[in-house]
Amino acid sequence: MRASDVDRDRVAAVLREHTAQGRITVDEFNERLEQVYQSKTYGELARVTSDLPDVDLRAQVAPLSQPNVKTGVHPGMKAAWAAWATASAVNWVIWLIISVSTGHFIYPWPLWVMGPWGAILLMSTLFGGGPPGGRDRKRDRRR
C-alpha cells in the first residue's frame, strides 16, 4: 500500500526520537531519513525502523501543526520571527561596526533587509491563518 507524506513524517519523527535516545547515530539517522523520504510504500517504511523498538510519540512529541494554545501563534511563525530578529540583529551590528570604524554616519541599509521581510511576516502572522507552506493537508487528502 502507498505511503503518504504524513506517514513519512511520522517515521521521521520516530527516527529523531531514537537518535535523541542514542539508539542510532546521526550518520545512521541521516541515511535512514533519506530512505524514509524515498519510500513509496508502507513496507519500505517498515524496513527503515524494523530493528528499532516501538516508540509512543504521542506522549513525547507535541503536534507540530497545531497553534500554541496560549498565544494562538503557529510554531513555524515563531521560528520565522526568530530568524528575522537574528538576521536583523546581525545586520545592525555590522552596520554599527562599519559606522564606528569609519567615523561617518552610514546610511542605515539594514532597514532594507528587515523592512520587507518583517512586513511579509507581519501580514502572515495577522492574516495567514493556514498551515505553513499554504497547503491544507486535510483538504488535499479529501480530494
N, C-alpha and C positions, 0 to 999 in steps of 0.2 A: 504494500500500500504506500502511496506517495506521502511524503512528509511536508509539512507547511513551514513557513518562516517561524511561526510561534513554536513549533516543535523543535526546530533547530536552536532557537533562543533558549528554550528550557534546558536542552542538553548542554549548551554553552554555560549556562548558569551552574549546572551540576559540576561541570569541569572546573569552573572557577572555585567552587566550594571545595572540591578535592585538592586543588592546588593550595588553597588557603590552609587546609588541614595537613598539608605536607605529604599527601599520598602520591602526587605526581609532581615532577619538577616543572619549572617554567618552560623549558625546551619541549618536554612532553606535552604540556598544555598547548603550546603553540602548534605543534604537529597535529594534535587531536582536534584543535579548534579549526584548523584548515580542513581536516577530514569532515568535520560536522557541517561546515558550510558548503562542502561539495556533495554531501549526501542528498540523495533524492528519495530514498525510501526509509521506512521505519527500521527495517533490517540493517541498513547501513548505519543508522544512528545507534542502534543497539550494540553493534560491534565496537563502536568507539568507547563505550563505557562498560563492556562486558566483564572486564577484570576488576572493576571498582564496586564497592558496596553501595547499596541504595542510600540516597540522602533525601530527607524530607525538607525540601526547600521552603515549604510554607512556614515552617517555624523559624527559619533563619533569614530569609530574603524578603524584604518588603516589595510589594508590587511596584515595578518601575514606571508604569504608565499612569499611575494614579496621582492626582494633585495632592500636595501636602494638605492634610485636613486643617491644620492650624492657620496656614497662610493662604491656601487655595491656589498656590503657585506650583506649576509642574516642576519636578526636579531638574528637567532639562533646561528650563528657563533660568533656574538658579545658577546652573553651570554656565550658561551663556552670559549672564550678567557678571559672574566671577571672571570669566575670560576677558570680557570688555573692561572691567575695572583693572585687571592685571596689565593688559596691554596699554591702557590709558596711563596708568602709573609709570610704567617703563618709559613711555614716550615723553611724559612730563619730566622725568628725571634726566633723560638725555637732553631735552631742551634746556633744562636748568643748568646742567654741566656746561653745555655749549655757551649759553648766555654769560655765565660767570667767568668761564675761561677766556672768552674773547673780550670781555669788558663792555660789550654792547648789548642793547636790547634786541633780541632776535624775534622775528615775527612768530607768534605762538602757533606754529604749524600743528601741534598735537590736537588742536581743535578739529582739524580736518580728518583726523583719524577717529577721534571719539564721537564727533557730531553725527555723521550719517549712520554709523554703526549703532550708536545709542538711540537714535530716532527710530530705527528699524526695530530694535529690541523693545523699546517702549510701546510701539504700536502692536508688536506681537504679544507683549505681556497684557496690554489693556484689551485688545480685541481679538487675540489669537483663538483662545478657547478650545482649539483642536489639539490632537496629539502632535508631537514633533514630526517634522517631515511632511505635514499636511495630509497625511493619509489616515483614514479611519479603517483599521483592520477589521473591525466587526462588520462594517458595511461591505468591505471587499470580500469577506467570506460569504456573505449572503448572496452575492452575485453568482 
